């Protein structure tokens, strides 16, 4: 029997960890594939966002790879190599070295970040297709409650 054929009662008995893991892997794979089609990686986008005064780093100062890794610690994946990703961005002129170990975003990098952000809106729209905002909010609240239930 497929999951689509399960009753609400049967669905209520399904393990949350399994389904959150399945959702995580599917959404990350989809997002990264769409970004790769557009010629960049998710970690590259995160680097640009975490260096931009117009986004996640209000003072816009240069940062080291360890500082970027710390800033992204809740969403980096084990396979994400920020050194290699930064080198790729530098080769495109999107970030530049400031001193021996710090990176700053360039004007071209900030323009690329804005362009990539527009693609991210399309990715989000595809993921949310057919999902009502109220249902989405309810799902997030349920997940947040489950997380709170198991943290001590």
N, C-alpha and C positions, 0 to 999 in steps of 0.2 A: 504494500500500500504506500502510495506516495504521500509526502507531507501535505500536499494540496487536498488530500482526501481525509485528513484527520479532522475529527470533531473538535470543537472548542475545548471540551474536557480533555481530550487526548493532547491537544496542543499545550494546555496548561501544565501537563506533566512532563513536557520536554525540558531537557537541561539547558538552562540559560547560557552556561559557559560554552556549550557546543555551538549554539546559534549565534552568540556574539562573536565567537571565533570565526565561524563561517562568513558572517557579514563583514567582519574586518578584512579577511583575506580577499573576498570578492571585491569589496569597494576599493581597497588599495590596488589590487591588480588592474581593475578597470581604470582608475584614476591614472596610474602610472603608464598604462598603455596609451591612453589618450594624450598624455603629456609627451610621451616618446614620439608619437605620430607628429606632434608639433615641433619636435626637435630639441626638447629639453627634458630634464629629469625632475622628479619631485624634490629631491634634496637641493638641486640648483635653485629652484623656486624658493625654497625655504631659506637658503643662504641670502638671496636677494632681499627677501622680506625682512630677515633679521639684521640686515645692514642698512636698510632704508629708513631715513628720518620720516618718510611719509607713510610708514607702515609699522612694523613691530619694534623698531629701535629709534625712539623719538629724538635722541640727541645726535644720531647719525654718525657717531664716532667710529673709527676703525676698530675691528675686533680680531682676536686671534681665533684659530680653529678650535682650541679648547673652550674658549668663551662661547663660540657658536654652538659647539656640541652641547655645552651645558644649557644654553638657551633652548635647544631643541630636544633635550633629553626625554621629554614625555612622548615624543612622536618619531624620533629616529628609529630606524630598523637596524638590526645587527649588521646587515650587509651594506649599509650606507657609508661610503668612504668620503668624508668631507674634504680631505686633502685633495683627492682626485677631482671631486666636483668643483672645488675652488680653482684648481688648475685649469679645468675646462672653461669655467667662466672667465678667468683671466685671459685665456687664449682668444676669447671672443671680444675682449675689451669691456666686459660687463662689470668686472671688479678689478681693482689694482692694489698692489702692495703699498703699504705705508710702513716703512721701516722693514726690518728683517722678517717679522712674523705676524704683522697685522694686515687685515684686508679692509678696504673701503669700497663702497659701491660707486660706480661712475655714472655720469648722466645717461650714457647708453644703457647701463644696467638698470637704472630706475625706469627708463622708458620700456625696457624689456619686461620688467616686473609688472608694469601696468598692463602691457599687452597680454602677458601670461594670466594676470588676474581676470581678464575678460574671458579667457578660455576656461578658467576655473568656474566661472558662473555657468557656462554651458555644461560642464561636467556635473555640477551640482544639480542643474535642471534635469539632466538625464537620470541621475540617481533618484531624484525625488518625483519623477514622473508617476502619476497615479497615486501619490501619497499626499493626503490632505495635511496641511500644516498643523492642524489640531492633533491629528494622529501622530505625527512626527514628534511634536512637543510631548505628548503623553508617553510615547516610547522612551524618549530621553529622560523624562522624569522617573519612569519606572527603573531604567538602568541606573540612574543616579541613586535612587533609593536602595537598589540591590547592592551597589558599591558601598554605600553608607552602612548597610546591614552587616557587611563582612569586614569592615575596617574597625580595628580597635585600638 
